[in-house]
Amino acid sequence: MDDYPAIHTPGRMAPIPSRTAQVEPLDDELDGQLEDTAGIHPGVDQIRDGIRLLALDRLTADQTQTILSTIAGADANILTTLGLLVQRLTNPAQNPALSHLAEDTAKDVRVLGERFAYDLAELAPGEHTTEAAGLIDGI
């Protein structure tokens, strides 16, 4: 409890982490996801390394707010970017590895990639991260 000095407000106490509090290790679920995606491709390994760094780095409140917006809250964000990557990878015109697919299969693969990108861009709950970032900033 030493890492969480209390702020005294009428009727309640709220723990505030001290500036020297340790960053918690990764939980089993996030760590497992990162481990399960190891070694697939150097680009995926870089993404994994970035996620691990963000999860374990001692961030400021301002950095946390900005990262939340960048990952999923702003108009231009990482989730939308990943959706566009999936759209590109599933498009035989942009990914020569799919050139062997039958025309109907190629079209189905492309459409599924487009739907995934659309779902991430339009249906992702970015308002939650935007609201969280606003609360951190006191907006």
N, C-alpha and C positions, 0 to 999 in steps of 0.2 A: 504494500500500500504506500510505501515511501515514494514511489515514482508518480503517485497521483495525489498531489496536495489538493485539498478541497477548497472550493470557493464557497464562502458562506453567503447564502441568500436567505431571505426570510422563508422559513418552512422547508428548505431543502438544501442538499449539498450536491454539487456536481463535480465529479473527478475531472481534473485537467492534467494530461500527461506533461511531465516536466520536459524541458529541452534536452535532458540527458537520458530520457527513457530509451530503452533498447527497442529496436524494431523487431517485432515478433518474427520467428522463422515462418516459412511457407506452411500453410495447412496441407494436410495430406491430399486433398482433392486437387488443389492447384499444382502442387508438386508432382502429383501423379500424372496430370494432364501434360505438364512440361516434359516429364520423362517419357511418356508414351509417344511423344512427337519428335524424339531425339533421332538424329541421323537420317532423316528422310531426304533432306536437301540442305545445302549450306544456307540458302535463303530462309528456310524454315528455322534453322538453328539460330540465325541472327534475330529473327522475330522472337524466338523463345528466350534468347539472351536478353533482349530488350524488356520483355515481360518480367523476367526474373529481376532485372535491375530495378525496374519501376516498383516492383512489389517489395523489395528489400532495402531500397535506398531510404535514407532519412530525408524526407521531403519537407519543405516548408508548406504552410497553408496555401500560399500563393501558387507554389508549384503544383500542389495537389489539385487546386481549382483548375489551373490551366490544363493539366494532364487529363482530368475528367472531361473537360470540354473537348479536348483534342481527340480523345479516344472515341467518344460517342455522343457528345452534346452539340458541337458546333455544326454549321452547315457543311463545312469540309472537315471530315473526321476519319479516323483510322478504320472504323467499321465500314463506312461507305467505300473507302479505298479497297478494303479486303473484298467487298462485294464486287467491285469493278474488276479486281484481279480474277475472281472466280468467273466472272462473265467473259473475260479475255481468254482464260485457260480452257473454257468450254466452247469456244468459238473456233471451229476448224479453219476458218479464214485467217485467224490470228495465231493459231497453235498448230504448226505442221504435224505434230505428233498424232493428231486426230484425222489426218488426211485419208487414212485407210478405212474410215467408217463408211458404212452404206449411207446414202443420201438421207433417207428417213431417220436413221439413227443419229446422224450428225445434226440434223435439224432439231431432234428431240433433246440432245445434249446441250445444244446452243440455247434453246428456249429455257431449259431448266437453269442454266447459268444466268440467263437474263432475269428470270423470276427471283432467283436467290439475291442478285444484286438489287433488284427493285424492293424486295422485302426488307433487306437491311437498310436501304436508304429511306424508304417510306414508312415502314411499319415498326422499326426499331424504337424502343422506348427512350430515345435521346432526351426527352423532356425530364426524365428522372435524373440523369447526370447533370443536365443544365440547372435543375432546381438544387441539386446537392452543391454544385459549384457556387451558385448564388447564396446559399445558406452559409457556406464557408466564408464568403466575402462579406456577408452581412447585408446582402441586397434584399 
